[in-house]
């Protein structure tokens, strides 16, 4: 995990320092865990699964940033910081970024077309991210 890069992002205003908060971190992880559990227990539409998985991924990405003592109001930036917060590969980060773009189209243009393979990748990588965050030391 690369704190130097996070500090550099803070210097240019991309993210902002804010003391880590154990309660907030735990709440974000719990929210993600619950959403992922809902995906596995119910027969949902692809759009419903995407919404739950995307929001779980965002909660986890924000939790990782908060664990390091930073915050961002930019949803895209939160995903980009995963490279620095949990050493996520650029390839996996791109999956989250692609899903973020799809989420924006769905949210602002009311149109969502998601390939099953991308949805499966999103769910898979979000579950992996959950395990990574659950393994972090307590704040």
C-alpha positions as CSV (number, residue, x, y, z in Angstrom):
1,X,0.0,0.0,0.0
2,X,1.4,3.3,-1.0
3,X,0.8,6.2,1.4
4,X,3.2,8.5,-0.5
5,X,1.0,8.4,-3.6
6,X,-2.1,9.1,-1.5
7,X,-0.3,12.0,0.1
8,X,0.5,13.3,-3.4
9,X,-3.1,13.0,-4.4
10,X,-4.1,15.0,-1.3
11,X,-1.5,17.7,-2.2
12,X,-3.2,18.3,-5.5
13,X,-6.7,18.2,-4.1
14,X,-7.9,14.9,-5.6
15,X,-8.5,13.4,-2.1
16,X,-8.7,15.0,1.3
17,X,-7.1,13.9,4.6
18,X,-9.7,13.0,7.3
19,X,-9.0,10.9,10.4
20,X,-9.9,7.3,9.9
21,X,-13.1,6.2,11.7
22,X,-13.5,2.6,12.8
23,X,-17.3,2.9,13.0
24,X,-17.6,4.3,9.5
25,X,-15.1,1.7,8.1
26,X,-17.1,-1.1,9.7
27,X,-20.4,0.3,8.5
28,X,-19.1,0.5,4.9
29,X,-17.8,-3.1,5.0
30,X,-21.0,-4.4,6.5
31,X,-23.1,-2.6,3.8
32,X,-21.0,-4.2,1.1
33,X,-21.2,-7.6,2.7
34,X,-25.0,-7.3,3.0
35,X,-25.3,-6.3,-0.7
36,X,-23.2,-9.1,-1.9
37,X,-25.1,-11.6,0.3
38,X,-28.4,-10.3,-1.3
39,X,-27.0,-11.0,-4.7
40,X,-26.3,-14.6,-3.8
41,X,-29.6,-15.3,-2.1
42,X,-32.1,-13.8,-4.5
43,X,-33.0,-14.2,-8.1
44,X,-32.5,-10.6,-9.3
45,X,-32.4,-9.0,-12.7
46,X,-29.0,-8.2,-14.2
47,X,-29.7,-4.5,-13.4
48,X,-30.5,-5.3,-9.8
49,X,-27.4,-7.4,-9.4
50,X,-25.3,-4.7,-11.0
51,X,-26.7,-2.0,-8.7
52,X,-26.0,-4.1,-5.6
53,X,-22.5,-5.1,-6.8
54,X,-21.5,-1.6,-7.9
55,X,-22.6,0.0,-4.7
56,X,-20.9,-2.8,-2.7
57,X,-17.7,-2.1,-4.6
58,X,-18.0,1.6,-4.0
59,X,-18.5,1.1,-0.3
60,X,-15.4,-1.1,-0.1
61,X,-13.3,1.3,-2.2
62,X,-14.4,4.2,0.1
63,X,-13.7,2.0,3.2
64,X,-10.2,1.3,1.9
65,X,-9.5,5.0,1.4
66,X,-11.0,5.9,4.8
67,X,-8.8,3.2,6.4
68,X,-5.8,5.2,5.2
69,X,-7.2,8.5,6.6
70,X,-8.5,10.0,3.4
71,X,-11.8,10.8,1.7
72,X,-12.9,11.7,-1.8
73,X,-16.2,13.1,-3.0
74,X,-15.5,11.8,-6.4
75,X,-16.8,8.3,-6.9
76,X,-14.4,7.6,-9.8
77,X,-11.4,8.7,-7.8
78,X,-12.3,6.3,-5.0
79,X,-12.0,3.4,-7.4
80,X,-8.8,4.8,-8.9
81,X,-7.2,4.9,-5.4
82,X,-7.6,1.2,-5.0
83,X,-4.2,0.8,-6.7
84,X,-2.7,2.7,-3.7
85,X,-5.0,1.6,-0.8
86,X,-5.0,-2.1,-1.3
87,X,-2.5,-2.6,-4.1
88,X,-5.2,-3.7,-6.5
89,X,-4.0,-4.4,-10.0
90,X,-4.6,-1.9,-12.8
91,X,-6.6,-4.6,-14.6
92,X,-9.1,-5.0,-11.8
93,X,-9.3,-1.3,-11.2
94,X,-10.3,-0.9,-14.8
95,X,-13.2,-3.3,-14.3
96,X,-14.5,-1.0,-11.5
97,X,-13.9,2.1,-13.6
98,X,-15.8,0.5,-16.5
99,X,-18.7,-0.3,-14.2
100,X,-18.6,3.2,-12.8
101,X,-19.1,4.6,-16.4
102,X,-22.0,2.1,-16.9
103,X,-23.5,3.2,-13.6
104,X,-23.4,6.9,-14.7
105,X,-25.1,6.1,-18.0
106,X,-27.8,4.1,-16.1
107,X,-28.2,6.9,-13.5
108,X,-28.2,9.9,-15.8
109,X,-29.4,8.6,-19.1
110,X,-31.7,5.8,-17.8
111,X,-30.1,3.2,-19.9
112,X,-28.2,0.1,-18.7
113,X,-26.8,-2.6,-21.0
114,X,-24.4,-4.8,-19.1
115,X,-22.8,-7.9,-20.4
116,X,-23.1,-11.0,-18.2
117,X,-19.3,-11.5,-18.3
118,X,-18.7,-7.9,-17.0
119,X,-21.4,-8.4,-14.3
120,X,-19.7,-11.6,-13.2
121,X,-16.3,-9.9,-13.1
122,X,-17.7,-7.1,-11.0
123,X,-19.2,-9.5,-8.5
124,X,-16.1,-11.6,-8.4
125,X,-13.7,-8.7,-7.9
126,X,-16.0,-7.1,-5.3
127,X,-16.0,-10.3,-3.3
128,X,-12.2,-10.4,-3.5
129,X,-12.1,-6.8,-2.4
130,X,-14.3,-7.6,0.6
131,X,-11.9,-10.3,1.7
132,X,-9.0,-7.9,1.4
133,X,-10.7,-5.3,3.6
134,X,-11.8,-7.9,6.1
135,X,-8.2,-8.8,6.5
136,X,-7.0,-5.3,7.4
137,X,-6.0,-4.4,10.9
138,X,-8.6,-2.6,12.9
139,X,-8.5,1.2,12.8
